[in-house]
Amino acid sequence: MKLTIKLINNLLFGLLILLFLGSLYSLINNRENKSYVPSIFGYKMMTVLSGSMDPGIKAGDVIFAKSIDADSVKIGDVITYKTENNDLITHRVTNVKIENKNVYFVTKGDSNNVEDSKPVPYSNVVGILAFRIPYGGWVLEFVNSKVGIVLFIFIPIFILIFGEVKTILSELKKQSAAE
C-alpha cells in the first residue's frame, strides 16, 4: 500500500514538474512572439476568454485545437483563428468560400446574432476544436498564482523530500540496529 501511494506521489510530482516546465516554456515563447500558441503533442492549448460560444464552450474553459487541412474543415466545425491583431477567436464555421484558389471561412459565435464581419483565410486558422476541459482555464490561472504555486509545486516537493528523508532515516536505524 505504501509503495502504491509513493508511486502515485512520484507520478503526480513528475506531472506537475512537466506542466510547470511546459508553462514556463510557453510563457517565454509567448513573450518573444505574441502570435505563438503553445502546443502539446500537436494540440494547441488555449483558454477561452469570452462567452461568444455559450452554452457549448464557456469563458474559462481550456480548449485544444488540432491543425487540419483546409479541405477537411466543414460547415459546423469549430475553428480557432488569429485576427489581424494576433488575437485568437474560436467560432463555428457557417460557410466555406473559395476565391482565387484561396479558402475562406465565414464564422459565427454560437451565442452571437450575426456572423463575424470578415471571412477568415485558411492561413489564419490555428486549428479545429479537438476537445475542451470545462473550467480548466480557472484551474490554470490558480496554479499560476502564488498560492497555486505553493500548493501544487512547493508542498508536493516538501512531501516528497520529507518522505525520502524519513525512508533514509528508517534504513539507517535498521542498519545500526543490525550491527
N, C-alpha and C positions, 0 to 999 in steps of 0.2 A: 504493500500500500504506500509506504513512504517513498519507494522507488518511483512509483507511478506519479505521485504528487511532485517529486523532484523533476521528473522528466517533463511533466506539463509546465512547471515553472520555467524550466530551461527553454522549452519551445516558445512559450509566451514572451520570455525575455528576448530571445533571438528575433522574434517577430517584431517586437517593439523597437529593437535596435534597427532592423531593416526599415521599418516605417519612418523612424527618426532620420536615418541617413537619406532615405528617399525624399523626405520633406525638405531636408537641408539642401540636397542636390537641386530639387525643383525650385526652391527659393533663390538659390544662387543663379540658376539659368534664367529665371523669370526677371531678376533684376538686371541682368545683362541684355536680355532680349525679351521685350514686352509681348511679343507675339508667340513666345514659347508656351506650349501646352504640355504638361507632364504626361508621360506615358508609362504604363506598367504592363509588360507582356503584350505590347501592341494596342492596349486600350488606353485612351486618353481620359484622365480623370478631371472632372470639373464640378464645382459647387454651384447649384442653381441659386441665383440671387433675386429673381422676381417671380411673381405669380402668373406670368403670362401663359403657362401651360397647365394651370389648375384645371381640373382636380387630379389629373394623372401624374403630373410632376409638380411638386411644390417647392417653394423657396426653402432652402436649407437642405434639400436632397443632394446627394452626390450622384452624378451620372457618369457612366463610362461609355465613350464613343469609340467605335472601331472604324478605321479607314476603309473606304469602299470605292469601287469604280463608279464612274458617273452612270454607266448603263444599268447598274444594279439598283439605283435609287428609284423608288416608285412613289406614286401619289399615296399619301397616308403615312409614309415613313417619317420619323422624327430625326432631323439632322441638326448638328451644331455647326455654325459657320462664323467666320470673322467678318466684322464690318470694316469700313474704310478706316475707322479709328482703332482697329485691332480689338474691339470689344467682341465678346463671344455671345452668340444668341442661339438658343435651342428652340426651334419651332417645327411645326409639321409641314410637309410638302403638300401643297394643294394643286400644283400644276408643274409640268416639266415642259420647257421651251427649248428649241434648238434654233439658233440664229448664227449663220455663217460658220457652221460646224462647231460652234461653242454651245455647251449645255448650260442652261439657267434653270433655277428652281424658284418657283413662286411659293412663298411660305406664309404661315399664319400661326400665331399663338392660339392654343385651344380656347382660352378664355377671352381672346380679343374679338372685336366685332368685325374688323376688316383685315384684309391681307396686308403683309408688310409692303412698304412703299416701293422698294426696288427688288427686282429679281436677283437671286444670288448666283453668281457664276460658280461653276464647279470648282474652280481653283481656290475659292474661299471656304470650301467645305472642309471642316476639321474631321468629321466622321458622322456615322449614323449611330443612333442610340442602340447600345447593346443591352444594358441593364442599369438599374438605379438602386441606390441604397437610401431608403427613406430616413430623413433627419441626419444623414451621415455628415453633412456639412457642419451642423451644430456640434457634432462629436469632434470633428477635426479642429474646429475653432477652439473648443475647450481643451483638447490635447495640446494645442499650440500655445495656450495661455500659461502663465506662470504656475498656477495651481495644477493645471493638467500635466505640465512637465514634471512637477514634483510627484504627483500621483502615479503617472504612467512611466516615468523614467527612473527617478531617484529612489522611490520606495521599492520598486522591484529590484533595483541594483542592491540596495541595502539588505533586503530579504535574502537575496542570493548570496551575498558576501557573508552575512550572518550565518546562513545555513552551511556554507563551506567551512567557515571558521569553527563552527560547532562540530562538524564532522571530523575535522583535523584534530581538534582537542580531544574528542572522544577516542580517536585512533591512538593518539599519543598516550592517553590514560590507559588504554588496553595494553599497549606495548610496555609501559612502565610497570603495570601490574603483573605481566607475564614474566618479567625479569626478576 
